[in-house]
């Protein structure tokens, strides 16, 4: 079967959350015997640099430079259109023209849209290859993500402009994401909570859960060369992403001092690319370090005494938790951070939603290395059994099978053996 993936970034190298997911799924589909094709946004230089890796699982791979959207363009859309920001983020005439050539060159059995931003090309797909089956692989239930951001920030005066922005985006994304869900053959959610959100949004749409996954072995083997001190608290992720920014600030402002009252040398490491300027205030603290981009989070995971995920907004499942738990680290998360994970509280990780509870659990773990090791080992075993790509990819292949059973009365395995 020929499968075309539309992505906002090249899946090589797989650093950020979206590229980690897309890379794992594409490699799994290729390993199952299907022809995988890619049309992505990224620079020609990056495509060339990663061509060898892409060729190991892609029958073809093309990219076009991402469009540039200036602040004034975003402001114009906000004030004078009904379009969600995500509808415009990767709306590119060059990409559309390239997609036309790709679709004209050969028929595809299935086209997989990776993230809501890429769904702006759905009308073009329907026009040029109406017989192709189309999947929307959601990284989040985006409309619901904006709802959680709005509800978290609306009662904080200094965050009111951001809350109002999210309120507008929530309403606009509700329209757009509903339209997408009703237009595709199948929606993939990364968690049961997201699947329920899609069912509320578009009742009757076909939704399956294919969680985020990782290759667990590299995290289990790890890199222990980095020394962050005996009581390092680590949080990872893209630090330009609003839920991560909020999490880092909340932990530093509301939790860290309470931890240090019991463990006075505890230090908080915020690890990730593009730190937002809101994080600058934390740089003034001796007990916080903002690293910025790092080539590999693995050494930081293995140098942590406790991994913290103090997220108060968001959706989906957090790849950061999968990585930390696979590395054998004791993890403390909010309920929002652990959403969709189904790990046992107190057995494979700890969950706390108030500053006092979060601080008490973190301090207790810092004071008890044996407790940390027991929790970390249980978490690693759980992730290896449930979230390794060897477990996750078959769930995607089952979705493929379901689509073709429903639409053609035959499975994707049968379709794959049918001469083109």
C-alpha positions in Angstrom: 0.0 0.0 0.0 1.2 3.5 -0.8 0.9 5.9 2.2 1.7 9.6 2.0 2.5 11.5 5.1 2.0 15.3 5.3 4.1 16.8 8.0 5.0 20.3 9.3 8.6 19.2 10.0 11.0 16.6 8.7 10.8 13.5 10.9 14.6 13.3 10.9 16.2 14.0 13.3 13.4 13.2 15.7 13.9 15.8 18.5 10.6 17.5 19.2 7.4 15.8 20.3 5.7 15.8 16.9 8.8 14.6 15.0 9.3 11.8 17.5 5.8 10.6 17.0 5.8 10.9 13.2 9.2 9.2 12.9 8.1 6.2 15.0 4.9 5.8 13.0 6.5 6.2 9.6 9.2 3.7 10.4 6.7 1.3 11.7 4.5 1.5 8.6 7.6 1.0 6.4 8.6 -2.0 8.5 5.1 -3.5 7.9 5.9 -3.6 4.2 4.2 -0.5 2.9 5.6 2.2 0.6 6.0 5.4 2.7 6.1 8.8 1.0 6.7 12.1 2.7 6.0 15.7 1.8 7.2 18.1 4.6 8.1 21.6 5.5 11.8 22.2 6.1 14.8 23.7 4.4 16.5 22.1 1.4 19.7 22.0 3.5 18.1 20.0 6.3 16.5 17.7 3.7 19.9 17.1 2.1 21.6 16.6 5.5 19.0 13.9 6.6 18.5 12.3 3.2 20.3 9.1 4.1 18.3 8.6 7.2 15.0 9.3 5.4 15.8 6.9 2.6 15.9 4.1 5.1 12.1 4.3 5.5 10.8 6.6 2.8 10.2 5.6 -0.8 10.3 9.4 -1.6 10.8 12.5 0.6 10.4 16.1 -0.4 10.3 19.3 1.5 9.5 23.0 0.9 10.6 25.9 3.1 8.1 26.8 5.8 6.1 30.0 5.2 6.9 33.1 7.2 4.1 34.7 9.1 4.8 38.1 10.5 3.1 39.4 13.6 1.1 41.9 11.6 -0.3 39.1 9.5 -1.4 37.2 12.6 -2.9 40.3 14.0 -4.8 40.9 10.8 -6.2 37.4 10.8 -7.1 37.7 14.5 -9.1 41.0 14.0 -10.5 40.6 10.5 -11.0 36.9 9.8 -12.7 33.9 11.4 -9.7 31.7 10.8 -7.8 30.0 13.6 -4.1 30.7 13.8 -3.4 27.1 13.1 -5.2 27.3 9.8 -2.7 29.9 8.6 0.5 28.6 10.2 1.5 26.3 7.3 -0.8 27.6 4.6 1.8 27.8 1.7 1.1 28.2 -2.0 4.5 26.5 -2.7 3.5 23.5 -0.6 0.1 23.3 -2.3 1.8 23.4 -5.7 4.2 20.7 -4.7 1.4 18.6 -3.3 -0.4 18.9 -6.6 2.6 17.4 -8.4 3.0 14.6 -5.8 -0.7 13.7 -6.2 -0.6 13.8 -10.0 2.5 11.6 -10.1 0.9 8.5 -8.5 -2.2 7.4 -6.7 -2.1 6.8 -2.9 -4.1 4.3 -1.0 -3.9 6.4 2.2 -2.9 10.0 3.1 -2.0 10.7 6.7 -2.2 14.3 7.9 0.2 14.8 10.8 -1.2 17.5 13.0 -4.1 20.0 12.5 -1.9 22.6 10.8 -1.6 20.3 7.8 -5.3 19.8 7.5 -5.5 23.0 5.4 -4.5 20.8 2.5 -7.5 18.5 2.9 -9.7 20.2 0.2 -6.8 19.8 -2.3 -6.5 16.1 -1.4 -10.2 15.6 -1.9 -10.2 17.4 -5.2 -7.2 15.6 -6.7 -7.4 12.1 -5.2 -11.0 11.6 -4.0 -10.5 7.8 -3.7 -7.6 8.0 -1.3 -8.5 7.3 2.3 -7.5 10.2 4.6 -6.5 10.1 8.3 -6.1 13.0 10.6 -3.5 12.1 13.2 -4.0 14.6 15.9 -1.1 15.5 18.2 -3.7 17.1 20.6 -7.4 17.8 20.5 -6.4 21.4 19.6 -9.7 23.1 20.4 -9.8 21.5 23.8 -6.1 22.5 24.4 -7.1 26.1 24.0 -10.0 25.7 26.3 -7.7 24.4 29.1 -5.3 27.3 28.5 -8.1 29.8 28.7 -9.6 28.3 31.9 -6.2 28.2 33.6 -5.2 31.8 32.7 -8.5 33.7 32.8 -8.3 34.4 36.6 -4.7 35.8 36.5 -4.8 39.5 35.5 -1.3 39.6 33.9 -2.3 36.6 31.8 -5.7 38.0 30.7 -4.5 39.0 27.2 -3.3 35.4 26.6 -6.5 34.0 28.0 -8.6 36.1 25.7 -6.5 35.0 22.7 -7.1 31.4 23.7 -10.8 32.0 24.1 -10.9 33.3 20.5 -8.8 30.4 19.2 -10.9 27.9 21.2 -14.0 29.0 19.3 -12.4 29.2 15.9 -10.6 25.8 16.3 -13.9 24.3 17.4 -15.3 25.1 13.9 -12.2 24.1 12.0 -11.4 20.9 13.9 -15.0 19.8 13.7 -14.9 20.3 9.9 -11.7 18.3 9.6 -13.0 15.4 11.8 -16.2 15.2 9.7 -14.3 15.3 6.4 -11.6 12.6 6.9 -12.1 8.8 7.0 -10.6 8.4 10.4 -9.3 10.5 13.3 -6.4 9.3 15.5 -6.3 10.5 19.1 -3.3 10.1 21.3 -5.4 9.5 24.5 -8.9 8.4 25.5 -9.5 11.9 26.8 -8.7 13.3 23.4 -10.9 10.7 21.7 -13.8 11.7 23.9 -13.2 15.3 23.1 -13.4 14.5 19.4 -16.6 12.6 19.8 -18.1 15.5 21.6 -16.9 17.8 18.8 -18.1 15.7 15.9 -20.5 13.0 17.1 -20.3 9.8 15.0 -16.8 10.5 13.6 -14.5 7.4 13.5 -11.9 7.8 16.2 -9.2 5.4 17.4 -6.5 5.9 20.1 -2.9 5.4 19.0 -0.8 6.8 21.9 2.5 8.4 21.6 5.4 6.0 21.8 9.2 5.9 22.0 12.0 3.5 21.4 12.6 2.6 25.0 16.0 1.0 24.7 18.1 4.1 24.1 16.5 5.7 27.2 17.1 2.6 29.3 20.7 2.5 28.3 21.1 6.2 28.8 24.1 8.5 29.2 25.2 9.0 32.8 28.1 11.4 32.0 26.3 14.5 33.1 26.5 15.6 36.8 23.7 18.0 37.9 24.2 17.5 41.6 22.6 15.0 44.0 19.1 16.6 44.1 18.5 17.8 40.5 14.9 18.3 39.5 14.5 18.2 35.7 11.7 19.3 33.4 12.0 19.0 29.6 10.2 20.2 26.5 9.9 23.0 24.0 10.1 26.0 26.2 8.3 28.3 23.8 5.2 26.2 24.2 2.7 27.9 26.5 1.8 24.8 28.7 5.5 24.2 29.3 6.2 27.8 30.1 3.3 27.9 32.5 4.5 24.6 34.1 8.0 25.9 34.7 6.9 29.2 36.2 4.3 27.6 38.4 6.8 25.0 39.8 9.5 27.6 40.4 7.1 30.1 42.0 4.8 27.8 44.0 6.7 24.5 44.6 10.4 24.9 44.6 10.8 26.9 47.8 8.7 24.3 49.6 11.0 21.5 48.4 14.1 23.5 49.4 12.7 24.0 52.9 13.4 20.2 53.3 16.2 19.7 50.8 18.2 22.9 50.7 20.4 22.0 47.7 17.6 21.0 45.3 17.9 22.7 42.0 15.4 23.0 39.1 16.6 22.5 35.5 14.4 23.7 32.7 15.7 21.9 29.6 14.4 22.7 26.1 14.6 24.9 23.1 13.4 28.4 22.5 12.9 29.5 26.1 10.1 32.1 26.1 11.0 35.6 27.5 8.5 34.9 30.4 11.1 32.5 31.7 13.8 35.2 31.9 12.7 36.1 35.5 13.8 32.6 36.5 17.3 33.1 35.3 17.8 35.4 38.3 17.4 32.5 40.7 20.4 30.5 41.8 18.2 27.4 42.3 17.0 27.4 38.7 18.9 26.8 35.4 17.4 27.4 32.0 19.5 25.4 29.5 18.0 26.3 26.2 18.4 23.8 23.3 20.3 20.7 24.1 21.3 18.1 21.4 20.0 15.2 23.5 17.7 15.2 26.6 18.9 11.7 27.6 21.9 12.8 29.8 19.6 15.3 31.6 17.1 12.5 32.3 19.7 10.2 33.7 21.3 13.1 35.8 17.9 13.9 37.5 17.1 12.8 41.0 13.4 13.4 40.2 11.7 14.3 37.0 8.8 16.8 37.4 5.9 17.4 35.0 4.0 20.3 36.7 1.6 20.8 33.7 -1.6 22.6 34.4 -2.9 22.8 30.8 -2.8 20.8 27.6 -4.1 17.6 26.0 -2.8 14.4 24.5 -0.1 12.2 26.1 3.3 13.6 27.1 6.3 12.2 25.3 8.4 13.8 28.0 6.9 11.4 30.6 7.5 8.4 28.4 11.1 9.4 28.0 11.7 10.1 31.7 10.0 6.9 32.9 11.8 4.8 30.2 15.1 6.2 31.6 14.1 4.8 35.0 13.6 8.1 36.7 11.1 8.8 39.5 8.4 11.0 38.1 6.1 13.4 39.8 3.3 14.8 37.6 0.1 16.7 37.8 -3.1 14.8 36.7 -3.0 17.0 33.5 0.6 16.0 32.8 -0.2 12.3 33.2 -3.4 12.4 31.2 -3.8 9.4 29.0 -0.9 7.5 30.6 -2.9 5.1 32.8 0.0 4.5 35.1 -0.7 3.7 38.7 -0.4 6.6 41.1 2.2 5.7 43.7 3.4 2.6 41.9 4.8 3.8 38.5 4.8 7.5 39.1 3.3 10.0 41.6 0.5 12.4 40.9 -0.1 15.7 42.7 -2.2 18.7 41.8 -1.6 21.2 44.5 1.7 23.0 45.3 1.8 21.6 48.8 1.2 18.0 47.7 3.7 18.3 44.8 6.4 19.7 47.0 5.9 17.1 49.7 6.1 14.2 47.3 9.2 15.6 45.5 11.0 16.3 48.8 10.1 12.8 50.1 11.7 11.2 47.0 14.8 13.4 47.2 15.2 12.2 50.8 14.8 8.5 49.9 17.0 7.1 47.1 15.6 3.6 47.6 12.0 4.9 47.0 13.2 6.7 43.9 14.8 3.6 42.5 11.7 1.4 43.2 9.4 4.0 41.6 11.7 4.5 38.6 12.1 0.8 37.9 8.3 0.2 38.0 7.8 3.1 35.7 10.4 1.9 33.2 8.8 -1.6 33.2 5.4 -0.1 32.5 6.6 2.1 29.6 8.5 -0.7 28.0 5.4 -3.0 28.1 2.9 -0.4 26.9 4.5 2.5 25.0 7.4 1.0 23.0 6.9 1.5 19.3 6.7 -2.3 18.9 3.5 -2.1 20.9 2.1 1.2 19.5 2.6 0.7 15.7 0.3 -2.4 15.5 -2.5 -0.2 16.8 -2.0 2.2 13.8 -1.9 -0.8 11.4 -5.2 -2.0 12.9 -6.7 1.5 12.1 -5.5 1.0 8.5 -7.2 -2.4 8.4 -10.4 -1.0 9.8 -10.5 1.8 7.2 -10.2 -0.6 4.3 -12.5 -3.2 5.8 -15.2 -0.5 6.1 -14.6 1.2 2.8 -13.7 -1.6 0.4 -14.6 -4.8 2.1 -10.9 -5.8 2.1 -8.0 -5.3 4.5 -5.0 -3.2 3.9 -2.9 -6.4 3.5 -5.0 -7.4 0.6 -4.8 -3.9 -0.9 -1.0 -3.9 -0.5 -0.8 -7.0 -2.7 -3.0 -5.7 -5.4 -1.0 -4.6 -8.5 -1.1 -0.8 -9.1 
